[in-house]
Amino acid sequence: MANSSIYVRIDPQLKEDVDKILNQLGVTPSSLIQMLYSQIKLTNRIPFDIRMPAPDGKDTK
């Protein structure tokens, strides 16, 4: 199977912070994207809730 490339622009500080966490977990950014895409394909949805934060900063659930 041939590979495809995805190019994204992301805040450098956010990338650095997340890269540190992924490194601790032993996960590369590429493998994380592969996992995300696989879950979207399996479930036909984004595998987490996307919503606006509450005005007071508390979880709305």
KOLNULO-775402 format. One record per atom (N, C-alpha, C): residue number from 0; atom name; x, z, y. Coordinates in nm, 4 decimals, always signed. Each point is the difference from the previous one (the first is absolute). Example, Ala and Ser with C-alpha at 12.3 -4.5 7.8 and 13.67 -1.06 7.14 Angstrom:
<recs>
n = 0; atom = N; east = +1.3190; up = +0.7800; north = -0.5690
n = 0; atom = CA; east = -0.0890; up = +0.0000; north = +0.1190
n = 0; atom = C; east = +0.0900; up = +0.0000; north = +0.1200
n = 1; atom = N; east = -0.0350; up = -0.0720; north = +0.1050
n = 1; atom = CA; east = +0.0820; up = +0.0060; north = +0.1190
n = 1; atom = C; east = -0.0770; up = +0.0730; north = +0.1090
</recs>
This chain:
<recs>
n = 0; atom = N; east = +0.0844; up = +0.0000; north = -0.1170
n = 0; atom = CA; east = -0.0844; up = +0.0000; north = +0.1170
n = 0; atom = C; east = +0.0897; up = +0.0000; north = +0.1242
n = 1; atom = N; east = -0.0302; up = -0.0880; north = +0.0923
n = 1; atom = CA; east = +0.0757; up = -0.0072; north = +0.1243
n = 1; atom = C; east = -0.0432; up = +0.1125; north = +0.0935
n = 2; atom = N; east = +0.0908; up = +0.0438; north = +0.0820
n = 2; atom = CA; east = -0.0303; up = +0.1052; north = +0.0976
n = 2; atom = C; east = -0.0418; up = -0.0610; north = +0.1322
n = 3; atom = N; east = -0.0856; up = +0.0697; north = +0.0721
n = 3; atom = CA; east = -0.0392; up = -0.0361; north = +0.1356
n = 3; atom = C; east = +0.0518; up = +0.1064; north = +0.0939
n = 4; atom = N; east = +0.0166; up = -0.0378; north = +0.1243
n = 4; atom = CA; east = +0.0490; up = +0.0941; north = +0.1004
n = 4; atom = C; east = -0.1105; up = +0.0328; north = +0.0991
n = 5; atom = N; east = +0.0012; up = +0.1238; north = +0.0455
n = 5; atom = CA; east = -0.0910; up = +0.0455; north = +0.1043
n = 5; atom = C; east = +0.0873; up = +0.0552; north = +0.1116
n = 6; atom = N; east = -0.0253; up = -0.0432; north = +0.1211
n = 6; atom = CA; east = +0.0753; up = +0.0488; north = +0.1143
n = 6; atom = C; east = -0.0938; up = +0.0794; north = +0.0894
n = 7; atom = N; east = +0.0395; up = +0.1200; north = +0.0358
n = 7; atom = CA; east = -0.0826; up = +0.0837; north = +0.0862
n = 7; atom = C; east = +0.0839; up = +0.0563; north = +0.1140
n = 8; atom = N; east = -0.0658; up = +0.0318; north = +0.1065
n = 8; atom = CA; east = +0.0640; up = +0.0692; north = +0.1111
n = 8; atom = C; east = -0.0517; up = +0.1419; north = -0.0014
n = 9; atom = N; east = +0.0907; up = +0.0940; north = +0.0075
n = 9; atom = CA; east = -0.0390; up = +0.1396; north = -0.0081
n = 9; atom = C; east = +0.0877; up = +0.0816; north = +0.0938
n = 10; atom = N; east = -0.0562; up = +0.1054; north = +0.0528
n = 10; atom = CA; east = +0.0744; up = +0.0889; north = +0.0887
n = 10; atom = C; east = +0.1256; up = +0.0487; north = -0.0727
n = 11; atom = N; east = +0.1172; up = -0.0145; north = +0.0617
n = 11; atom = CA; east = +0.1246; up = +0.0387; north = -0.0665
n = 11; atom = C; east = +0.0042; up = +0.1468; north = -0.0431
n = 12; atom = N; east = -0.0544; up = +0.0906; north = +0.0805
n = 12; atom = CA; east = +0.0021; up = +0.1419; north = -0.0357
n = 12; atom = C; east = -0.0908; up = +0.0274; north = -0.1186
n = 13; atom = N; east = -0.1166; up = -0.0637; north = -0.0004
n = 13; atom = CA; east = -0.0917; up = +0.0152; north = -0.1130
n = 13; atom = C; east = +0.0659; up = -0.0504; north = -0.1284
n = 14; atom = N; east = +0.0656; up = -0.1160; north = +0.0072
n = 14; atom = CA; east = +0.0682; up = -0.0546; north = -0.1173
n = 14; atom = C; east = +0.1077; up = +0.0954; north = -0.0498
n = 15; atom = N; east = +0.0785; up = +0.0528; north = +0.0900
n = 15; atom = CA; east = +0.1069; up = +0.0934; north = -0.0380
n = 15; atom = C; east = -0.0575; up = +0.1244; north = -0.0674
n = 16; atom = N; east = -0.1054; up = +0.0551; north = +0.0585
n = 16; atom = CA; east = -0.0624; up = +0.1204; north = -0.0562
n = 16; atom = C; east = -0.0557; up = -0.0255; north = -0.1398
n = 17; atom = N; east = -0.0699; up = -0.1117; north = -0.0155
n = 17; atom = CA; east = -0.0606; up = -0.0317; north = -0.1297
n = 17; atom = C; east = +0.1069; up = -0.0375; north = -0.1020
n = 18; atom = N; east = +0.1034; up = -0.0712; north = +0.0422
n = 18; atom = CA; east = +0.1086; up = -0.0354; north = -0.0924
n = 18; atom = C; east = +0.0652; up = +0.1252; north = -0.0594
n = 19; atom = N; east = +0.0135; up = +0.1040; north = +0.0803
n = 19; atom = CA; east = +0.0572; up = +0.1257; north = -0.0505
n = 19; atom = C; east = -0.0890; up = +0.0596; north = -0.1092
n = 20; atom = N; east = -0.1302; up = -0.0011; north = +0.0231
n = 20; atom = CA; east = -0.0947; up = +0.0543; north = -0.0978
n = 20; atom = C; east = +0.0019; up = -0.0843; north = -0.1272
n = 21; atom = N; east = -0.0042; up = -0.1314; north = +0.0154
n = 21; atom = CA; east = +0.0019; up = -0.0876; north = -0.1166
n = 21; atom = C; east = +0.1282; up = +0.0177; north = -0.0803
n = 22; atom = N; east = +0.1112; up = +0.0156; north = +0.0693
n = 22; atom = CA; east = +0.1279; up = +0.0220; north = -0.0675
n = 22; atom = C; east = -0.0047; up = +0.1273; north = -0.0847
n = 23; atom = N; east = -0.0582; up = +0.1059; north = +0.0551
n = 23; atom = CA; east = -0.0129; up = +0.1259; north = -0.0744
n = 23; atom = C; east = -0.0892; up = -0.0180; north = -0.1233
n = 24; atom = N; east = -0.0969; up = -0.0881; north = +0.0099
n = 24; atom = CA; east = -0.0916; up = -0.0263; north = -0.1103
n = 24; atom = C; east = +0.0559; up = -0.1025; north = -0.0987
n = 25; atom = N; east = +0.1103; up = -0.0634; north = +0.0373
n = 25; atom = CA; east = +0.0596; up = -0.1017; north = -0.0862
n = 25; atom = C; east = -0.0774; up = -0.1306; north = -0.0012
n = 26; atom = N; east = -0.0648; up = -0.0307; north = +0.1122
n = 26; atom = CA; east = -0.0829; up = -0.1196; north = +0.0114
n = 26; atom = C; east = +0.0549; up = -0.0866; north = +0.1128
n = 27; atom = N; east = +0.0133; up = -0.1294; north = -0.0259
n = 27; atom = CA; east = +0.0431; up = -0.0912; north = +0.1067
n = 27; atom = C; east = -0.1220; up = -0.0478; north = +0.0787
n = 28; atom = N; east = +0.0196; up = -0.0428; north = +0.1237
n = 28; atom = CA; east = -0.1129; up = -0.0564; north = +0.0745
n = 28; atom = C; east = -0.0646; up = -0.1177; north = -0.0730
n = 29; atom = N; east = +0.0812; up = -0.0834; north = -0.0633
n = 29; atom = CA; east = -0.0545; up = -0.1145; north = -0.0738
n = 29; atom = C; east = -0.0868; up = +0.0454; north = -0.1165
n = 30; atom = N; east = +0.0440; up = +0.1008; north = -0.0746
n = 30; atom = CA; east = -0.0808; up = +0.0469; north = -0.1133
n = 30; atom = C; east = -0.1280; up = +0.0666; north = +0.0499
n = 31; atom = N; east = +0.0055; up = +0.0676; north = +0.1144
n = 31; atom = CA; east = -0.1204; up = +0.0608; north = +0.0558
n = 31; atom = C; east = -0.1027; up = -0.1071; north = +0.0367
n = 32; atom = N; east = +0.0447; up = -0.1078; north = +0.0630
n = 32; atom = CA; east = -0.0903; up = -0.1098; north = +0.0348
n = 32; atom = C; east = -0.0567; up = -0.0633; north = -0.1262
n = 33; atom = N; east = +0.0845; up = -0.0160; north = -0.1031
n = 33; atom = CA; east = -0.0468; up = -0.0554; north = -0.1276
n = 33; atom = C; east = -0.1093; up = +0.0888; north = -0.0595
n = 34; atom = N; east = +0.0205; up = +0.1323; north = +0.0041
n = 34; atom = CA; east = -0.1008; up = +0.0931; north = -0.0522
n = 34; atom = C; east = -0.1296; up = -0.0094; north = +0.0801
n = 35; atom = N; east = +0.0111; up = -0.0077; north = +0.1322
n = 35; atom = CA; east = -0.1182; up = -0.0097; north = +0.0853
n = 35; atom = C; east = -0.0782; up = -0.1270; north = -0.0310
n = 36; atom = N; east = +0.0685; up = -0.1122; north = -0.0073
n = 36; atom = CA; east = -0.0669; up = -0.1265; north = -0.0298
n = 36; atom = C; east = -0.0652; up = +0.0041; north = -0.1383
n = 37; atom = N; east = +0.0676; up = +0.0595; north = -0.0966
n = 37; atom = CA; east = -0.0557; up = +0.0103; north = -0.1350
n = 37; atom = C; east = -0.1281; up = +0.0819; north = -0.0007
n = 38; atom = N; east = -0.0024; up = +0.1110; north = +0.0745
n = 38; atom = CA; east = -0.1199; up = +0.0827; north = +0.0071
n = 38; atom = C; east = -0.1143; up = -0.0725; north = +0.0696
n = 39; atom = N; east = +0.0313; up = -0.0749; north = +0.1043
n = 39; atom = CA; east = -0.1040; up = -0.0776; north = +0.0688
n = 39; atom = C; east = -0.0598; up = -0.1019; north = -0.0959
n = 40; atom = N; east = +0.0848; up = -0.0667; north = -0.0767
n = 40; atom = CA; east = -0.0489; up = -0.0984; north = -0.0968
n = 40; atom = C; east = -0.0857; up = +0.0659; north = -0.1080
n = 41; atom = N; east = +0.0446; up = +0.1154; north = -0.0515
n = 41; atom = CA; east = -0.0732; up = +0.0688; north = -0.1066
n = 41; atom = C; east = -0.1356; up = +0.0537; north = +0.0452
n = 42; atom = N; east = -0.0044; up = +0.0533; north = +0.1222
n = 42; atom = CA; east = -0.1200; up = +0.0689; north = +0.0465
n = 42; atom = C; east = -0.0841; up = -0.0806; north = +0.0980
n = 43; atom = N; east = +0.0563; up = -0.1104; north = +0.0482
n = 43; atom = CA; east = -0.0678; up = -0.0842; north = +0.0992
n = 43; atom = C; east = -0.0311; up = +0.0766; north = +0.1282
n = 44; atom = N; east = +0.0867; up = +0.0948; north = +0.0335
n = 44; atom = CA; east = -0.0159; up = +0.0767; north = +0.1244
n = 44; atom = C; east = +0.1352; up = +0.0590; north = +0.0383
n = 45; atom = N; east = +0.0108; up = +0.0476; north = +0.1217
n = 45; atom = CA; east = +0.1182; up = +0.0738; north = +0.0433
n = 45; atom = C; east = -0.0078; up = +0.1377; north = -0.0656
n = 46; atom = N; east = +0.1065; up = +0.0449; north = -0.0652
n = 46; atom = CA; east = -0.0089; up = +0.1209; north = -0.0824
n = 46; atom = C; east = +0.0049; up = +0.1329; north = +0.0759
n = 47; atom = N; east = -0.0377; up = -0.0010; north = +0.1245
n = 47; atom = CA; east = -0.0091; up = +0.1231; north = +0.0776
n = 47; atom = C; east = -0.0956; up = -0.0242; north = +0.1153
n = 48; atom = N; east = -0.0550; up = +0.1075; north = +0.0546
n = 48; atom = CA; east = -0.0936; up = -0.0108; north = +0.1111
n = 48; atom = C; east = +0.0743; up = -0.0333; north = +0.1287
n = 49; atom = N; east = -0.0600; up = -0.0881; north = +0.0777
n = 49; atom = CA; east = +0.0509; up = -0.0313; north = +0.1330
n = 49; atom = C; east = -0.1095; up = +0.0388; north = +0.0968
n = 50; atom = N; east = +0.0316; up = +0.0927; north = +0.0890
n = 50; atom = CA; east = -0.1008; up = +0.0453; north = +0.0959
n = 50; atom = C; east = +0.0687; up = +0.0519; north = +0.1254
n = 51; atom = N; east = -0.0763; up = +0.0092; north = +0.1031
n = 51; atom = CA; east = +0.0504; up = +0.0534; north = +0.1263
n = 51; atom = C; east = +0.0145; up = +0.1508; north = -0.0134
n = 52; atom = N; east = +0.1062; up = +0.0580; north = +0.0556
n = 52; atom = CA; east = +0.0118; up = +0.1456; north = -0.0035
n = 52; atom = C; east = -0.1078; up = +0.0651; north = +0.0881
n = 53; atom = N; east = -0.0385; up = +0.1182; north = -0.0371
n = 53; atom = CA; east = -0.0978; up = +0.0741; north = +0.0804
n = 53; atom = C; east = +0.0638; up = +0.0330; north = +0.1352
n = 54; atom = N; east = -0.0794; up = +0.0072; north = +0.1066
n = 54; atom = CA; east = +0.0538; up = +0.0310; north = +0.1321
n = 54; atom = C; east = +0.0782; up = +0.1316; north = +0.0043
n = 55; atom = N; east = -0.0389; up = +0.0962; north = -0.0848
n = 55; atom = CA; east = +0.0693; up = +0.1283; north = +0.0011
n = 55; atom = C; east = +0.1225; up = +0.0002; north = -0.0930
n = 56; atom = N; east = +0.0248; up = -0.1153; north = -0.0673
n = 56; atom = CA; east = +0.1149; up = -0.0113; north = -0.0887
n = 56; atom = C; east = -0.0226; up = +0.0528; north = -0.1393
n = 57; atom = N; east = -0.1201; up = +0.0522; north = -0.0278
n = 57; atom = CA; east = -0.0320; up = +0.0529; north = -0.1314
n = 57; atom = C; east = -0.0534; up = -0.1115; north = -0.0895
n = 58; atom = N; east = +0.0187; up = +0.0154; north = -0.1298
n = 58; atom = CA; east = -0.0509; up = -0.0967; north = -0.0956
n = 58; atom = C; east = -0.1515; up = -0.0067; north = +0.0106
n = 59; atom = N; east = -0.0552; up = -0.1208; north = -0.0094
n = 59; atom = CA; east = -0.1445; up = -0.0163; north = +0.0154
n = 59; atom = C; east = -0.0752; up = +0.0107; north = -0.1313
n = 60; atom = N; east = +0.0681; up = +0.0232; north = -0.1127
n = 60; atom = CA; east = -0.0677; up = +0.0145; north = -0.1287
n = 60; atom = C; east = -0.0610; up = +0.1350; north = -0.0145
</recs>
